[in-house]
Amino acid sequence: MKKTHRLAALTLALFCTFQLSACKIPSKQMPEQEELESAMLRERKGRSNDELVISMGERIPHEFDPKDRYGMYNEAHITHSTLLRRTVDLEIVGDLAEDYTISDDGLTWTFNLHDDFKFSNGETVTAEDVKFTYEMLIEDGKHWSMDFIDKIEIPSENKIVFTLSEPHSTFIQSQLVEVPIVPKAHYDENYKFNPIGSGPYMVKEYKPDEQAIFVVNPYWHKKEPHFKKWTWVLLDENTALAALQTGDVDMIYATPEFADKAIEGCKLFDIESNDVRGLSMPYVPKGVIDDSADGYPVGNDVTSDPAIRRALNVGIDRQKVVDVALNGHGKPAYSVIDDTPFWNPESIIADNDPQEAMRILDEAGWILGKDKIRTKNGLKAEFDLYYPTADQLRTNVAIEAASQAKALGININLVGSNWDEMITKSHEVSLLYAGGRHNPNPFYDSHHPSTAGRGWTNITFYNNPKVTDYMEKAMRSSDIDEANKYWKLAQWDGQAGASTMGDLPYVWLVRMNHTYIGDMRIDVGDQGLHSHGHDWALIANIDQWSWKDISK
């Protein structure tokens, strides 16, 4: 018996609404049409009405090559096709695959492919291209974890079959919706500089550190995008802001610090995400575990105390962190998967309760000293928090978290650093950490003991056998609904879980909104809940963008 999934077109409604706020606030609020007419006066230098210039930062993350993680954050659909794709409400629908079946044991996945998808060079996308792409990434093994795929076969034209060595529920939530299909005949070590895909746009020119120019794929099989050409200019934030003011750029990413900047004819695009920031808290004391697999020291006698972690989770006012560090552009965060289908809302505890936090610390034997710092058996309640000084947002979050912790009698020593140093310290100190994607993998990677001490996964060395059992049941399920049930139990089953209600090895603090400033006439279409990484998030659906109103 097999379950057959017919895959509809992308027609579902917006999962998570986003707010558009005027950047320049007039003394009297004008109706939208008057605002648009006012914006008509904004000069766009040297561009036609079917052309845009944007700036999402100083680099092109992953540079169009799946070997370099291109596709992991949903950017690939601009230039490539994937077997499946995720809608704005996080449902899985077809892309290159017309339909698919999964065997009852979850081991055999069969995909029937459309026959009208063409690469930007005019060649048809085939099952051979799909097979090549996945086998190439499996062999490479650096960024895409697909060792659960036993074999890939092509039984007939436009049909491809994946046989798994064991059920793997996140296969559909990650690799099948993220891996961009590349042409077998044209993929080589220079692919990133001349990518050939079957998405709505093709890369006409890419100059690292300067710009990338995109034009419509002449062989795109669906509705032709309104904007026939768009350019991503690689600018730092201050330069991008100046370019927006002079009319040289139409849309920019702006950190929350700059999000309320007033620019004539522009508005703020303020979009919710599950892009979280918080403190990693090493889970085991010093000396319990030898150096990690990656060769770094493990353990912290303070952060490993559950009372310290729980007190911080209970006592910190997350909304204040949002207001101070994000200028209000965000929400409190409680996990790395908030507001996703696999998140358990029953797993959170009320925060901003310093009295309860101090009670927890008192009962655990952490006594407040004359210096206002708590001690327990001669050990001070203090630890180092490393944060990247190049990241102003994380710096702001770190400063506010340390300030609030001090009021509880916990001293957090702030250490400005960089990622090269921070990875070497990641198992013995707290880091100002980040995460959040559209699948459960970050939760699994952050809490499963098998991933401890291997790069940036499970840096805290968390190990709760009950949580591990739930996660393995979730991962081995052949049914998404059943998998989600176990993901939720792993967070809280009424007695235990990797959550604020349980023994979470993190103090997640804020979910930052992704904030952009752009020409107020731009309609950016439906924007769902963004995941970690702002760079590609807004423009992932740029083929759906248009002008609200513009004179010809």
Long-range contacts (C-beta under 8 A, 24 or more apart in sequence): 1-104, 2-101, 2-102, 2-103, 2-104, 3-101, 3-102, 3-104, 4-99, 4-100, 4-101, 5-99, 5-100, 5-101, 5-102, 6-99, 7-84, 7-93, 7-94, 7-97, 7-98, 7-99, 7-100, 8-93, 8-94, 9-93, 10-85, 10-87, 10-93, 12-87, 12-88, 12-89, 12-91, 13-88, 13-89, 13-526, 14-88, 14-89, 14-526, 14-527, 14-528, 15-87, 15-88, 15-89, 15-90, 15-528, 15-529, 16-88, 16-272, 16-339, 16-527, 16-528, 16-529, 17-272, 18-269, 18-270, 18-271, 18-272, 18-527, 19-270, 19-271, 20-267, 20-268, 20-269, 20-270, 20-520, 21-267, 21-268, 21-270, 22-267, 22-268, 22-520, 23-260, 23-261, 23-262, 23-263, 23-266, 23-267, 23-268, 23-517, 23-520, 24-262, 24-263, 24-264, 24-265, 24-266, 25-262, 33-549, 35-520, 36-520, 36-521, 36-548, 36-549, 37-549, 38-265, 39-265, 39-266, 39-519, 39-520, 39-521, 40-521, 40-550, 40-551, 41-264, 41-265, 42-247, 42-264, 42-265, 42-266, 42-519, 43-247, 44-247, 44-250, 44-519, 45-246, 45-247, 45-248, 47-250, 49-547, 49-550, 49-552, 50-226, 50-227, 50-228, 50-229, 51-227, 51-228, 51-229, 51-230, 51-231, 52-227, 52-229, 52-230, 52-231, 52-250, 52-251, 52-522, 52-542, 52-545, 53-230, 53-231, 53-233, 53-248, 53-249, 53-250, 54-230, 54-231, 54-232, 54-233, 54-249, 54-250, 54-251, 54-252, 54-518, 54-539, 55-232, 55-233, 55-234, 55-235, 55-240, 55-243, 55-244, 55-249, 55-251, 55-252, 55-253, 56-232, 56-252, 56-253, 56-534, 56-535, 56-536, 56-538, 56-539, 57-234, 57-235, 57-237, 57-253, 57-534, 57-535, 58-209, 58-234, 58-235, 58-236, 59-209, 59-234, 59-535, 60-206, 60-208, 60-212, 60-232, 60-234, 60-535, 61-533, 61-535, 61-536, 63-192, 63-206, 63-208, 64-191, 64-192, 64-195, 64-197, 64-203, 64-206, 65-191, 65-192, 65-195, 66-133, 66-137, 66-144, 66-179, 66-180, 66-182, 67-136, 67-137, 67-140, 67-142, 67-143, 68-143, 68-192, 69-143, 69-144, 70-180, 70-192, 71-178, 71-179, 71-180, 72-143, 72-174, 72-178, 72-437, 73-437, 73-531, 73-532, 73-533, 73-535, 73-536, 73-537, 74-177, 74-178, 74-438, 74-531, 74-536, 74-537, 74-540, 75-535, 75-536, 75-540, 76-178, 76-179, 76-180, 76-197, 76-199, 77-199, 77-540, 77-541, 78-199, 78-200, 78-201, 78-214, 78-536, 78-539, 78-540, 78-542, 78-543, 79-180, 79-195, 79-197, 79-199, 79-201, 79-202, 79-203, 79-214, 79-217, 80-180, 80-181, 80-182, 80-195, 80-197, 80-198, 80-199, 81-117, 81-125, 81-180, 81-181, 81-197, 81-198, 81-199, 82-176, 82-177, 82-178, 82-179, 82-180, 82-181, 83-111, 83-130, 83-176, 83-177, 83-179, 83-181, 84-172, 84-176, 84-177, 85-177, 86-177, 86-438, 87-528, 88-526, 88-527, 88-528, 88-529, 89-528, 90-340, 90-341, 90-438, 90-528, 90-529, 92-172, 92-173, 92-176, 92-177, 95-177, 96-125, 96-130, 96-181, 96-198, 102-478, 103-478, 104-478, 105-167, 105-478, 106-164, 106-167, 106-168, 106-169, 106-476, 106-477, 106-478, 106-479, 107-163, 107-164, 107-165, 107-166, 107-167, 108-161, 108-162, 108-163, 108-164, 109-161, 109-162, 109-163, 109-164, 109-171, 110-159, 110-160, 110-161, 110-162, 111-159, 111-160, 111-161, 111-162, 112-158, 112-159, 113-158, 113-159, 113-160, 114-158, 115-158, 116-221, 117-198, 117-221, 118-198, 118-217, 118-219, 118-221, 119-183, 119-186, 119-196, 119-197, 119-198, 119-219, 120-196, 120-197, 120-198, 120-202, 120-217, 120-218, 120-219, 121-183, 121-186, 121-196, 122-218, 122-219, 123-183, 123-185, 125-181, 125-183, 125-198, 126-158, 127-154, 127-157, 127-158, 127-159, 127-160, 128-154, 128-184, 129-181, 129-182, 129-183, 129-184, 130-160, 130-181, 131-160, 132-182, 132-184, 132-187, 133-179, 133-180, 133-181, 133-182, 133-184, 133-187, 134-162, 134-175, 134-179, 136-182, 136-187, 137-179, 144-175, 144-179, 146-175, 166-476, 167-475, 167-476, 167-477, 167-478, 168-475, 168-476, 169-474, 169-475, 169-476, 169-477, 169-478, 169-479, 169-480, 169-483, 170-439, 170-440, 170-441, 170-444, 170-475, 170-483, 172-480, 173-438, 173-439, 173-440, 173-441, 173-480, 174-439, 174-441, 199-543, 200-225, 200-543, 201-225, 201-230, 201-542, 201-543, 204-229, 209-234, 210-234, 225-542, 225-543, 225-544, 225-545, 226-545, 226-546, 226-547, 227-542, 227-545, 227-546, 230-542, 232-539, 241-517, 244-517, 244-518, 250-518, 250-519, 250-522, 251-516, 251-517, 251-518, 251-519, 251-522, 251-538, 252-516, 252-517, 252-518, 253-514, 253-515, 253-516, 253-534, 253-535, 253-538, 254-515, 254-516, 254-517, 255-392, 255-393, 255-515, 256-325, 256-326, 256-327, 256-328, 256-329, 256-330, 256-393, 256-512, 256-513, 256-515, 257-327, 257-392, 257-393, 257-396, 258-517, 259-327, 259-329, 259-515, 259-517, 260-327, 261-517, 263-517, 265-519, 265-520, 266-517, 266-518, 266-519, 266-520, 267-517, 267-518, 267-520, 268-515, 268-516, 268-517, 269-515, 269-516, 269-517, 269-518, 269-524, 269-527, 269-538, 270-329, 270-513, 270-515, 271-513, 271-514, 271-515, 271-516, 271-527, 271-530, 271-537, 271-538, 272-331, 272-511, 272-513, 272-529, 272-530, 273-436, 273-511, 273-512, 273-513, 273-514, 273-529, 273-530, 273-531, 273-532, 273-534, 273-537, 274-333, 274-336, 274-337, 274-338, 274-339, 274-340, 274-436, 274-437, 274-438, 274-511, 274-529, 274-530, 274-531, 274-532, 275-434, 275-436, 275-511, 275-512, 275-514, 275-530, 275-531, 275-532, 275-533, 275-534, 276-333, 276-335, 276-336, 276-338, 276-434, 276-435, 276-436, 276-508, 276-509, 276-510, 276-511, 276-512, 276-532, 277-333, 277-393, 277-394, 277-397, 277-432, 277-433, 277-434, 277-508, 277-509, 277-510, 277-512, 278-333, 278-397, 278-432, 278-433, 278-434, 278-506, 278-507, 278-508, 278-509, 278-510, 279-312, 279-385, 279-401, 279-430, 279-431, 279-432, 279-433, 279-506, 279-507, 279-509, 280-426, 280-430, 280-431, 280-433, 280-459, 280-460, 280-505, 280-506, 281-308, 281-309, 281-312, 281-430, 281-460, 281-505, 281-506, 281-507, 282-427, 282-428, 282-429, 282-430, 282-459, 282-460, 282-461, 282-505, 283-460, 283-461, 283-462, 283-463, 283-503, 283-505, 284-461, 284-463, 286-428, 289-461, 292-427, 292-452, 292-453, 292-454, 292-461, 293-452, 293-453, 293-454, 294-423, 294-453, 294-454, 294-455, 296-423, 296-424, 296-425, 296-426, 296-427, 296-428, 296-453, 297-427, 297-428, 298-427, 298-428, 298-453, 298-461, 299-427, 299-428, 299-461, 300-383, 300-428, 300-429, 300-430, 301-379, 302-379, 302-380, 302-381, 302-382, 302-383, 303-383, 303-430, 305-364, 305-366, 305-376, 306-364, 306-503, 307-360, 307-361, 307-363, 307-364, 307-366, 308-361, 308-366, 308-381, 308-410, 309-503, 309-504, 309-505, 309-507, 310-357, 310-360, 310-500, 311-357, 311-358, 311-360, 311-361, 311-408, 311-410, 312-357, 312-405, 312-408, 312-410, 312-507, 313-349, 313-351, 313-500, 313-504, 313-507, 314-349, 314-350, 314-351, 314-353, 314-356, 314-357, 314-360, 314-500, 315-351, 315-352, 315-353, 315-354, 315-356, 315-357, 315-358, 315-404, 315-405, 315-407, 315-408, 316-351, 316-352, 316-401, 316-404, 316-405, 316-507, 316-509, 317-351, 317-352, 317-404, 318-351, 318-352, 318-509, 318-510, 319-352, 320-352, 320-400, 320-404, 321-397, 321-400, 321-401, 321-404, 321-509, 321-510, 322-510, 324-396, 324-400, 325-393, 325-396, 325-397, 325-399, 325-400, 325-510, 326-393, 326-396, 326-510, 326-512, 326-513, 329-512, 329-513, 329-515, 330-510, 330-511, 330-512, 330-513, 331-510, 331-511, 331-513, 332-509, 332-510, 332-511, 333-508, 333-509, 333-510, 333-511, 334-499, 334-500, 334-508, 335-443, 335-491, 335-499, 335-500, 335-504, 335-508, 336-435, 336-436, 336-442, 336-443, 336-446, 336-506, 336-508, 337-436, 337-440, 337-442, 337-443, 337-487, 338-436, 338-511, 339-529, 340-438, 340-440, 340-529, 341-484, 342-440, 342-443, 342-474, 342-483, 342-484, 342-487, 342-488, 343-487, 343-488, 343-491, 344-487, 344-488, 344-489, 344-491, 344-492, 344-497, 344-499, 346-488, 346-492, 346-501, 347-488, 347-491, 347-492, 347-497, 347-499, 347-500, 347-501, 347-502, 348-499, 348-500, 348-501, 349-500, 349-501, 351-500, 354-407, 354-408, 357-408, 358-408, 358-409, 361-408, 361-409, 361-410, 366-409, 368-409, 372-406, 372-409, 373-409, 373-410, 373-411, 374-409, 374-410, 380-411, 381-409, 381-410, 381-411, 382-410, 382-411, 382-412, 382-413, 383-412, 383-413, 383-429, 383-430, 384-412, 384-413, 384-415, 384-425, 384-429, 384-430, 385-412, 385-413, 385-414, 385-415, 385-429, 385-430, 385-431, 385-432, 386-415, 386-416, 386-417, 386-421, 386-422, 386-425, 386-429, 386-430, 386-431, 386-432, 387-414, 387-415, 387-416, 387-417, 387-431, 387-432, 388-416, 388-417, 388-418, 388-419, 388-422, 388-432, 389-416, 389-417, 389-418, 390-418, 393-512, 394-432, 394-434, 395-432, 397-432, 397-509, 397-510, 398-432, 401-507, 401-509, 423-455, 423-456, 426-456, 426-459, 427-453, 427-459, 427-460, 427-461, 431-459, 433-459, 433-506, 434-532, 435-532, 436-511, 436-531, 436-532, 437-531, 437-532, 438-529, 438-531, 440-474, 440-483, 440-487, 442-532, 443-471, 443-487, 443-490, 443-491, 443-498, 444-471, 444-474, 444-475, 446-498, 446-505, 446-506, 447-471, 447-490, 447-498, 447-505, 460-505, 460-506, 462-498, 462-505, 464-496, 464-498, 464-502, 464-503, 466-493, 466-496, 466-497, 467-496, 467-497, 467-498, 467-502, 514-538, 520-548, 521-547, 521-548, 521-549, 521-550, 522-546, 522-547, 522-548, 523-547, 523-548
